[in-house]
């Protein structure tokens, strides 16, 4: 189960007790914000794409949408999200719980600059009813990110 992989990862960093699990679903930005009682924009949503032969994850703020022109300029290909079946088999987490922690080897993680306006954000933890509050520096440290990117639109700077 992918939440167990994420818990094991955070256990190694003595942070597993910070993972929150909810009775209700937190599978969408709106549901996660309601479960956490926070603004939807502070939900760190993780989107899955194919770039060439590899899967990548782009973690964005909850109010950000991928800008196809910016994505193509950054990665050299049109933004093509993975199907739910592909996400689970290639990334290692099911849709609704996708996060940058405990992913399969070879999956590169990018953090979108839409996250930088917050002191803390709430990414999922491998299940559709979990989250963890992390500072931006903790996101950098624990996501094993490749680089910061600017591939989104429609968020308030």
C-alpha positions as CSV (number, residue, x, y, z in Angstrom):
1,X,0.0,0.0,0.0
2,X,1.5,3.3,-1.0
3,X,0.6,5.2,2.2
4,X,2.8,2.6,4.0
5,X,5.7,3.4,1.8
6,X,5.2,7.1,2.5
7,X,4.9,6.4,6.3
8,X,8.1,4.4,6.1
9,X,9.9,7.2,4.3
10,X,8.9,9.8,6.9
11,X,9.6,7.3,9.8
12,X,13.3,7.4,8.7
13,X,13.2,11.2,9.1
14,X,11.2,11.0,12.4
15,X,8.3,12.8,10.8
16,X,5.7,10.0,10.4
17,X,3.6,11.3,13.3
18,X,3.0,14.5,11.3
19,X,1.0,12.5,8.6
20,X,-2.7,13.1,9.0
21,X,-5.3,10.5,8.0
22,X,-8.9,11.5,7.7
23,X,-12.2,9.6,7.9
24,X,-13.4,11.4,4.8
25,X,-11.7,11.6,1.4
26,X,-9.1,14.2,0.6
27,X,-8.7,13.0,-3.0
28,X,-9.3,16.4,-4.6
29,X,-8.1,19.9,-3.8
30,X,-11.5,20.9,-2.5
31,X,-11.9,17.8,-0.3
32,X,-8.4,18.1,1.1
33,X,-8.9,21.7,2.0
34,X,-12.2,20.9,3.7
35,X,-10.6,18.0,5.7
36,X,-7.6,20.2,6.7
37,X,-9.7,23.3,7.2
38,X,-7.4,25.4,5.0
39,X,-7.5,27.4,1.8
40,X,-7.6,25.2,-1.3
41,X,-4.6,27.1,-2.7
42,X,-2.4,25.6,0.1
43,X,-3.0,22.1,-1.1
44,X,0.1,20.9,-2.9
45,X,-1.4,18.8,-5.7
46,X,0.9,16.4,-7.5
47,X,0.3,16.0,-11.3
48,X,1.7,13.1,-13.3
49,X,2.9,13.4,-16.9
50,X,4.9,11.5,-19.5
51,X,8.0,13.3,-20.9
52,X,9.6,11.0,-23.4
53,X,9.9,7.6,-21.9
54,X,9.8,8.9,-18.3
55,X,7.1,9.9,-15.9
56,X,7.5,13.2,-14.1
57,X,5.6,14.7,-11.2
58,X,4.9,18.4,-11.0
59,X,3.8,19.6,-7.6
60,X,1.7,22.8,-7.8
61,X,-0.5,25.0,-5.6
62,X,-4.1,24.0,-5.4
63,X,-5.3,27.0,-7.4
64,X,-2.8,26.6,-10.2
65,X,-3.5,25.1,-13.6
66,X,-0.9,23.8,-16.0
67,X,-0.2,26.2,-18.8
68,X,0.4,24.1,-21.9
69,X,2.7,26.7,-23.6
70,X,4.9,27.0,-20.4
71,X,5.0,23.2,-20.0
72,X,6.1,22.7,-23.6
73,X,8.7,25.4,-23.3
74,X,10.1,23.7,-20.1
75,X,9.9,20.1,-21.1
76,X,9.9,20.1,-24.9
77,X,6.6,18.2,-25.2
78,X,2.9,18.8,-24.9
79,X,1.5,18.2,-21.4
80,X,0.1,14.7,-21.4
81,X,-1.2,13.5,-18.1
82,X,-1.0,9.8,-17.2
83,X,-4.2,7.8,-17.1
84,X,-5.2,6.6,-13.6
85,X,-3.9,3.1,-14.4
86,X,-0.6,4.4,-15.6
87,X,-0.2,6.7,-12.6
88,X,-0.4,3.8,-10.2
89,X,1.8,1.4,-12.2
90,X,4.5,4.0,-13.2
91,X,4.5,6.3,-10.2
92,X,3.5,4.0,-7.4
93,X,0.5,5.9,-6.0
94,X,-3.1,5.9,-7.0
95,X,-4.9,9.0,-8.2
96,X,-6.1,11.0,-5.2
97,X,-3.1,10.1,-3.2
98,X,-0.3,10.9,-5.6
99,X,2.6,12.7,-3.8
100,X,6.3,13.1,-4.4
101,X,7.3,10.8,-1.5
102,X,7.9,7.1,-1.9
103,X,7.6,7.1,-5.7
104,X,9.1,4.5,-8.0
105,X,12.7,4.9,-9.1
106,X,13.3,7.1,-12.1
107,X,10.3,9.4,-11.5
108,X,11.5,12.9,-11.5
109,X,9.8,15.5,-9.3
110,X,9.5,19.2,-10.2
111,X,8.1,21.9,-7.8
112,X,6.1,24.7,-9.4
113,X,6.8,28.3,-8.3
114,X,3.1,28.7,-7.4
115,X,4.0,27.0,-4.1
116,X,6.6,29.6,-3.1
117,X,4.1,32.1,-1.8
118,X,3.2,29.9,1.2
119,X,5.1,29.2,4.4
120,X,3.6,25.7,4.5
121,X,1.6,23.5,2.1
122,X,-0.2,20.2,2.4
123,X,0.7,17.4,-0.1
124,X,-1.0,14.0,0.0
125,X,0.8,11.0,1.5
126,X,0.0,8.1,-0.8
127,X,-3.7,7.6,-0.1
128,X,-6.9,9.4,-0.9
129,X,-7.4,10.4,2.8
130,X,-4.0,11.6,4.0
131,X,-1.8,14.7,4.0
132,X,1.2,16.2,5.8
133,X,1.9,19.9,6.4
134,X,5.4,20.8,5.2
135,X,7.4,24.0,4.9
136,X,8.7,24.9,1.5
137,X,12.2,23.9,2.6
138,X,10.8,20.6,3.8
139,X,9.1,20.1,0.5
140,X,12.4,20.6,-1.2
141,X,14.2,18.3,1.1
142,X,11.7,15.4,1.1
143,X,10.4,15.5,-2.5
144,X,13.8,14.8,-3.9
145,X,12.9,17.4,-6.5
146,X,14.9,18.0,-9.7
147,X,14.3,21.8,-9.9
148,X,11.8,24.6,-9.5
149,X,9.7,25.3,-12.6
150,X,7.2,27.8,-13.8
151,X,4.6,25.8,-15.7
152,X,1.3,27.0,-14.3
153,X,-1.2,29.8,-14.7
154,X,-4.3,31.2,-13.0
155,X,-2.8,31.4,-9.5
156,X,-2.6,34.6,-7.5
157,X,1.0,35.8,-7.2
